[in-house]
């Protein structure tokens, strides 16, 4: 593999250049004149059958992951009432218990992923978060529920780093976006089912409780959490049937020091910072909409939660699969056309197209907002597979777990952590509760263009890195 060249300042030097007149311009094409890097062509990958079976199992894992993670949001009011929780305690259960411990345990787990058996690590994680979700359903006080949510967060730290690292060794670069799109179907189904299932539960079960042998009386929310957690144990067993593929590129049996990882990322900041910061800002916008969307429909149009849940769930189940398919298709299309920056190109285009849809909350009819939200969801979905593929393609194998964790940390802690808070502050201090639609609009018209610009800054450096066969560790990056 040939590494990208860097100047003393850490900025990438042009890899391929053509001269037109007196102007030298950079060329990232991989057509007849500039064939794909030999390293990418010479690698051997597992059979398509084994590869797509892995995608199927990973999709199931992601499904139960996001079902377990998001179902609690719709059950929050019932849990707060039955366990007599305060507002602060409820927020700790929904956020801190999961996010903080996800962050604390995430890096050690990611380091283990870079040198260990990824399918076994992920199988253990699936089993842990599934059992702990069911444990949450048996909780009778704050601390029991808090411990359960901590367990869910710890288990789910294995998901992202293991899954993306596995797929990177199952599929060649040009096929990776399609594989990631297939896996992300589990994400769509998980969140969609959480919205639909939770919304229907509120309407059907209400405040009723049920009595069972051994465990005694269970509230409706407890039954849902137990039912959501147990299927994950089956998925954990299925994960063990996946073949652990050989690692490609710069693999290592030793865990790389975190200082070396940070040095590597900083040295290649022209590639990584646009990916990380762009994702954080785009995630903040999407998280703000996700967290406050139900409240928006209630306050603005008078809809009820049991109606909103199925509507938003079905909308996601329609829009996101289309977006995932189109994103992976365009990524492969641009690759075949000869663009090394194919994946980042799709991210920039799809993010830019969503900007005008930020004005949708101003419309007088809620169904018009739902319709435009469906279209925007398609373009948001397009960015997901190619963005994740872009990260995996340029990152050395021995760093993939830890770099992927940093990528997901940016999304979960910065994006999903700050987005809802920023929108809430706008509503509380500027527009008032009745003006939540204006907070949604302002969030979108600010975050959308900024994210697009940051992604655009990363296109050329990313194209150079792919043209060179990926990023390599320089001597100056190694820990001393």
RORO-263710 format. One record per residue (C-alpha): residue in one letter; y, z, x. Coordinates in steps of 0.5 Angstrom, whole numbers, padded with zeros to 4 digits, always signed. Layout:
REM RORO-263710
aYZX ...
END
This chain:
REM RORO-263710
x+0000+0000+0000 x+0007-0002+0003 x+0012+0003+0002 x+0019+0002-0001 x+0025+0002+0005 x+0030+0007+0005 x+0037+0008+0009 x+0039+0015+0012 x+0043+0017+0006 x+0036+0016+0002 x+0038+0010-0002 x+0033+0004-0003 x+0034-0002+0001 x+0033-0009-0002 x+0026-0011-0001 x+0026-0018-0003 x+0032-0022-0003 x+0034-0029-0004 x+0041-0033-0002 x+0045-0037-0007 x+0051-0040-0003 x+0054-0034+0000 x+0052-0029-0004 x+0045-0025-0003 x+0042-0022-0009 x+0036-0018-0010 x+0030-0021-0013 x+0024-0017-0016 x+0020-0023-0019 x+0012-0023-0018 x+0011-0030-0020 x+0008-0035-0016 x+0014-0034-0010 x+0013-0027-0010 x+0006-0025-0012 x+0004-0018-0014 x+0003-0013-0009 x-0004-0014-0006 x-0006-0006-0006 x-0005-0007-0014 x-0010-0013-0014 x-0015-0010-0009 x-0016-0004-0013 x-0023-0003-0017 x-0022+0001-0024 x-0028+0003-0029 x-0030-0001-0034 x-0026-0003-0040 x-0031+0001-0045 x-0031+0007-0040 x-0023+0006-0040 x-0022+0006-0047 x-0027+0011-0049 x-0022+0016-0045 x-0016+0013-0049 x-0020+0015-0055 x-0021+0022-0053 x-0014+0023-0050 x-0011+0021-0057 x-0016+0026-0060 x-0013+0031-0055 x-0006+0030-0056 x-0007+0030-0064 x-0009+0037-0064 x-0004+0039-0059 x+0002+0037-0063 x-0001+0039-0069 x-0002+0046-0067 x+0005+0046-0063 x+0009+0043-0069 x+0005+0046-0075 x+0008+0053-0074 x+0015+0050-0075 x+0014+0049-0083 x+0010+0055-0084 x+0016+0059-0081 x+0019+0062-0087 x+0012+0064-0090 x+0010+0068-0083 x+0017+0071-0083 x+0016+0074-0090 x+0009+0076-0089 x+0010+0079-0082 x+0017+0082-0084 x+0020+0079-0077 x+0027+0079-0076 x+0031+0072-0074 x+0030+0074-0067 x+0023+0075-0067 x+0022+0069-0071 x+0026+0065-0066 x+0022+0068-0060 x+0015+0066-0064 x+0017+0059-0065 x+0021+0057-0058 x+0021+0062-0052 x+0013+0065-0053 x+0011+0057-0052 x+0016+0054-0048 x+0017+0059-0043 x+0010+0061-0041 x+0009+0053-0041 x+0014+0052-0036 x+0011+0058-0032 x+0004+0056-0032 x+0006+0049-0032 x+0007+0048-0024 x+0001+0051-0022 x-0004+0047-0027 x+0000+0041-0025 x-0002+0042-0017 x-0009+0044-0019 x-0009+0037-0023 x-0007+0033-0016 x-0013+0036-0013 x-0019+0038-0018 x-0023+0035-0023 x-0018+0033-0029 x-0023+0032-0035 x-0026+0039-0034 x-0019+0042-0033 x-0016+0039-0039 x-0023+0041-0043 x-0021+0048-0041 x-0014+0047-0043 x-0016+0044-0050 x-0021+0050-0051 x-0016+0055-0050 x-0010+0052-0054 x-0015+0051-0060 x-0018+0058-0060 x-0011+0061-0059 x-0008+0057-0065 x-0014+0060-0069 x-0012+0067-0066 x-0005+0066-0069 x-0008+0065-0076 x-0011+0072-0075 x-0005+0075-0073 x-0002+0081-0077 x+0004+0083-0073 x+0009+0080-0068 x+0006+0082-0062 x-0001+0079-0064 x+0003+0072-0066 x+0007+0072-0059 x+0001+0073-0055 x-0003+0067-0059 x+0003+0063-0058 x+0003+0064-0051 x-0004+0062-0050 x-0002+0056-0054 x+0003+0054-0049 x-0001+0056-0043 x-0007+0051-0045 x-0002+0046-0047 x+0000+0045-0040 x-0006+0042-0038 x-0005+0036-0043 x+0001+0032-0040 x-0001+0032-0032 x-0008+0031-0033 x-0008+0025-0038 x-0003+0021-0035 x-0006+0022-0028 x-0013+0020-0031 x-0010+0014-0035 x-0007+0011-0028 x-0014+0011-0025 x-0017+0008-0031 x-0012+0002-0032 x-0008-0003-0027 x-0001-0002-0027 x+0000-0008-0032 x-0005-0005-0037 x-0002+0002-0037 x+0003+0002-0042 x-0002-0001-0047 x-0007+0005-0045 x-0001+0010-0046 x+0001+0007-0053 x-0006+0008-0055 x-0006+0015-0053 x+0001+0017-0056 x-0002+0015-0062 x-0005+0022-0062 x+0002+0024-0061 x+0004+0020-0068 x-0002+0023-0072 x-0001+0030-0070 x+0007+0030-0072 x+0006+0026-0078 x+0000+0030-0080 x+0004+0037-0079 x+0009+0034-0083 x+0005+0032-0089 x+0000+0037-0089 x+0005+0043-0088 x+0009+0040-0093 x+0004+0039-0098 x+0002+0046-0097 x+0008+0049-0099 x+0008+0045-0105 x+0000+0047-0107 x-0001+0054-0104 x+0006+0057-0104 x+0005+0065-0104 x-0002+0065-0106 x-0007+0069-0101 x-0015+0068-0101 x-0020+0073-0099 x-0026+0072-0095 x-0032+0076-0092 x-0031+0079-0085 x-0024+0077-0084 x-0022+0080-0091 x-0015+0077-0094 x-0012+0071-0091 x-0005+0068-0093 x-0004+0061-0094 x-0001+0060-0087 x-0006+0064-0084 x-0012+0059-0087 x-0008+0053-0084 x-0007+0055-0077 x-0015+0057-0077 x-0016+0050-0080 x-0012+0047-0075 x-0014+0050-0069 x-0022+0050-0069 x-0023+0042-0069 x-0020+0042-0062 x-0026+0046-0059 x-0030+0040-0061 x-0025+0035-0058 x-0026+0040-0051 x-0033+0038-0051 x-0032+0031-0052 x-0027+0031-0046 x-0033+0033-0042 x-0036+0027-0044 x-0031+0023-0040 x-0032+0020-0033 x-0028+0022-0028 x-0025+0016-0025 x-0024+0015-0017 x-0017+0016-0015 x-0013+0010-0013 x-0007+0010-0007 x-0005+0016-0004 x-0010+0021-0006 x-0011+0028-0003 x-0016+0034-0004 x-0011+0039-0002 x-0006+0041-0006 x+0001+0039-0004 x+0006+0044-0003 x+0012+0044-0008 x+0017+0044-0003 x+0014+0037-0001 x+0014+0035-0008 x+0021+0036-0009 x+0023+0033-0002 x+0019+0027-0004 x+0023+0027-0011 x+0030+0028-0008 x+0029+0023-0003 x+0027+0018-0008 x+0032+0020-0013 x+0035+0013-0014 x+0028+0012-0018 x+0027+0019-0021 x+0033+0022-0023 x+0035+0016-0028 x+0028+0017-0031 x+0028+0025-0031 x+0036+0025-0034 x+0035+0019-0038 x+0029+0022-0042 x+0032+0029-0042 x+0038+0026-0046 x+0034+0022-0050 x+0030+0027-0052 x+0035+0032-0054 x+0038+0027-0059 x+0031+0026-0062 x+0030+0034-0062 x+0036+0035-0065 x+0034+0030-0071 x+0027+0033-0071 x+0029+0040-0071 x+0035+0039-0076 x+0033+0033-0080 x+0030+0037-0086 x+0036+0042-0087 x+0040+0035-0087 x+0036+0032-0093 x+0037+0039-0096 x+0044+0040-0095 x+0046+0033-0096 x+0042+0030-0102 x+0039+0036-0105 x+0031+0035-0103 x+0026+0040-0102 x+0022+0042-0096 x+0015+0040-0100 x+0018+0033-0101 x+0021+0032-0095 x+0015+0034-0091 x+0011+0028-0093 x+0016+0023-0093 x+0018+0024-0086 x+0011+0024-0084 x+0009+0018-0087 x+0015+0015-0084 x+0013+0017-0077 x+0006+0014-0079 x+0009+0007-0080 x+0014+0007-0075 x+0012+0010-0069 x+0005+0006-0068 x+0009-0001-0069 x+0014+0002-0064 x+0008+0004-0059 x+0005-0003-0060 x+0011-0007-0059 x+0013-0003-0053 x+0007-0004-0049 x+0007-0011-0051 x+0014-0012-0048 x+0012-0008-0042 x+0006-0013-0041 x+0010-0019-0043 x+0016-0018-0038 x+0011-0016-0032 x+0007-0023-0033 x+0014-0026-0033 x+0015-0024-0026 x+0019-0018-0027 x+0018-0012-0023 x+0022-0007-0027 x+0019-0009-0033 x+0018-0002-0036 x+0025+0000-0035 x+0027-0006-0038 x+0024-0004-0044 x+0026+0003-0044 x+0034+0000-0043 x+0033-0005-0049 x+0030+0000-0054 x+0034+0006-0053 x+0041+0001-0053 x+0038-0002-0060 x+0038+0005-0063 x+0045+0007-0062 x+0048+0004-0068 x+0043+0008-0072 x+0046+0014-0071 x+0051+0013-0076 x+0046+0013-0082 x+0047+0020-0084 x+0054+0018-0087 x+0050+0013-0092 x+0051+0016-0099 x+0043+0015-0101 x+0038+0019-0098 x+0033+0013-0098 x+0037+0008-0094 x+0037+0014-0089 x+0030+0014-0089 x+0029+0006-0089 x+0034+0006-0083 x+0030+0012-0080 x+0024+0008-0080 x+0027+0002-0076 x+0030+0007-0071 x+0023+0010-0070 x+0020+0003-0068 x+0025+0003-0063 x+0024+0010-0060 x+0017+0009-0060 x+0018+0003-0056 x+0020+0007-0050 x+0015+0012-0050 x+0009+0008-0047 x+0013+0004-0042 x+0017+0010-0040 x+0011+0014-0038 x+0008+0008-0035 x+0014+0007-0030 x+0013+0014-0027 x+0006+0014-0026 x+0006+0007-0023 x+0011+0009-0017 x+0008+0016-0016 x+0003+0017-0011 x-0004+0020-0013 x-0003+0026-0010 x+0004+0028-0013 x+0002+0025-0020 x+0000+0032-0023 x+0006+0035-0021 x+0011+0030-0021 x+0009+0029-0029 x+0010+0036-0030 x+0017+0036-0027 x+0018+0030-0032 x+0015+0033-0038 x+0019+0040-0036 x+0025+0036-0037 x+0023+0033-0044 x+0021+0040-0046 x+0026+0045-0043 x+0032+0041-0042 x+0031+0036-0048 x+0028+0040-0053 x+0031+0046-0051 x+0038+0044-0051 x+0038+0039-0057 x+0038+0043-0063 x+0042+0048-0060 x+0048+0043-0059 x+0047+0040-0066 x+0047+0047-0069 x+0054+0049-0065 x+0057+0043-0067 x+0055+0045-0074 x+0057+0052-0074 x+0064+0051-0070 x+0066+0044-0072 x+0064+0041-0078 x+0061+0047-0082 x+0054+0048-0086 x+0056+0042-0091 x+0058+0038-0085 x+0051+0037-0081 x+0051+0030-0082 x+0057+0029-0078 x+0054+0033-0073 x+0048+0029-0073 x+0052+0023-0072 x+0056+0025-0066 x+0050+0027-0063 x+0047+0020-0063 x+0054+0017-0061 x+0054+0021-0055 x+0047+0022-0053 x+0045+0015-0054 x+0050+0011-0050 x+0049+0016-0044 x+0042+0015-0044 x+0042+0008-0044 x+0047+0008-0038 x+0043+0013-0034 x+0036+0009-0035 x+0040+0002-0033 x+0042+0005-0027 x+0035+0006-0025 x+0033-0001-0027 x+0034-0004-0020 x+0031+0002-0015 x+0025+0002-0020 x+0024-0006-0019 x+0024-0005-0012 x+0019+0001-0011 x+0014-0003-0016 x+0016-0009-0011 x+0014-0005-0005 x+0007-0003-0008 x+0010+0004-0010 x+0013+0010-0007 x+0010+0013-0001 x+0011+0019+0003 x+0016+0019+0009 x+0015+0024+0015 x+0022+0027+0013 x+0019+0029+0006 x+0013+0033+0009 x+0014+0040+0009 x+0015+0043+0016 
END
